[in-house]
Amino acid sequence: MDTLRALTGWILFVIMAILAGFFWHQSDTRGKRIEDLTVRISEIDAQINRLTTDIISLREQLTEAETLFESPSFPAPPPPVTEPNSTPSVPDPPNP
């Protein structure tokens, strides 16, 4: 009976050691996954920042292009000159 009591303690110790090793392995695996996800998230954040900067730059370029299109740097051409006594040509009415 003393042998069984002594072995029971050792068996429980071995079981607890195996469980501790299993949980340590699980924790290590999860830690690595979390680290990988953190790296991916930081890469995605950097890409978002680059895209935001590009979008702002494109908006500024579009605004500059619109202002150049709306207000040209040279004056508009003058209207055509007509003679003071000339009458505008009127088309003939259609024949019924």
C-alpha positions as CSV (number, residue, x, y, z in Angstrom):
1,M,0.0,0.0,0.0
2,D,2.9,2.3,0.7
3,T,4.2,1.7,-2.8
4,L,0.9,2.6,-4.3
5,R,0.8,5.9,-2.3
6,A,4.4,6.7,-3.4
7,L,3.7,5.9,-7.0
8,T,0.5,7.9,-7.0
9,G,2.4,11.1,-6.1
10,W,5.0,10.4,-8.9
11,I,2.2,9.7,-11.4
12,L,0.4,12.9,-10.6
13,F,3.7,14.8,-10.8
14,V,4.4,13.3,-14.3
15,I,0.8,14.1,-15.4
16,M,1.2,17.7,-14.2
17,A,4.6,18.0,-15.9
18,I,3.1,16.8,-19.2
19,L,0.1,19.2,-18.8
20,A,2.5,22.1,-18.0
21,G,4.6,21.2,-21.1
22,F,1.4,21.1,-23.3
23,F,0.2,24.5,-22.0
24,W,3.6,26.0,-22.4
25,H,3.7,24.8,-26.0
26,Q,0.3,26.2,-26.7
27,S,1.2,29.5,-25.2
28,D,4.4,29.6,-27.3
29,T,2.5,28.8,-30.5
30,R,-0.1,31.5,-29.7
31,G,2.6,34.0,-28.9
32,K,4.2,33.4,-32.3
33,R,0.9,33.7,-34.1
34,I,0.1,36.9,-32.3
35,E,3.6,38.2,-33.2
36,D,3.0,37.4,-36.9
37,L,-0.4,39.1,-36.8
38,T,1.2,42.2,-35.2
39,V,3.8,42.3,-38.0
40,R,1.1,41.9,-40.6
41,I,-1.1,44.6,-39.0
42,S,1.8,47.1,-38.9
43,E,2.5,46.4,-42.6
44,I,-1.1,47.0,-43.5
45,D,-1.1,50.2,-41.4
46,A,2.0,51.4,-43.4
47,Q,0.3,50.6,-46.7
48,I,-2.8,52.5,-45.6
49,N,-0.7,55.5,-44.7
50,R,1.0,55.4,-48.1
51,L,-2.3,55.1,-49.9
52,T,-3.7,58.0,-47.8
53,T,-0.7,60.1,-48.8
54,D,-1.1,59.2,-52.5
55,I,-4.8,60.0,-52.4
56,I,-4.1,63.4,-50.8
57,S,-1.5,64.1,-53.5
58,L,-3.9,63.0,-56.3
59,R,-6.6,65.3,-54.9
60,E,-4.2,68.2,-54.8
61,Q,-3.2,67.5,-58.4
62,L,-6.8,67.2,-59.5
63,T,-7.6,70.5,-57.8
64,E,-4.7,72.2,-59.5
65,A,-5.8,70.8,-62.9
66,E,-9.4,72.0,-62.3
67,T,-8.2,75.5,-61.5
68,L,-6.0,75.6,-64.6
69,F,-8.9,74.4,-66.7
70,E,-11.4,76.9,-65.3
71,S,-9.1,80.0,-65.4
72,P,-6.7,79.8,-68.3
73,S,-3.5,81.9,-68.1
74,F,-4.2,83.7,-71.4
75,P,-7.1,86.0,-72.2
76,A,-10.1,84.9,-74.2
77,P,-10.1,85.8,-77.9
78,P,-12.0,89.0,-78.8
79,P,-15.4,88.6,-80.5
80,P,-15.4,88.8,-84.3
81,V,-15.6,92.2,-85.9
82,T,-18.5,93.0,-88.2
83,E,-19.0,96.0,-90.4
84,P,-21.3,98.6,-88.9
85,N,-23.7,98.8,-92.0
86,S,-23.9,95.2,-92.8
87,T,-27.1,93.3,-92.2
88,P,-26.9,89.8,-91.0
89,S,-27.9,87.2,-93.6
90,V,-31.3,85.7,-93.1
91,P,-32.2,82.4,-94.7
92,D,-35.0,82.3,-97.2
93,P,-38.3,81.0,-95.9
94,P,-39.3,77.6,-97.1
95,N,-41.6,77.2,-100.1
96,P,-45.0,75.7,-99.3
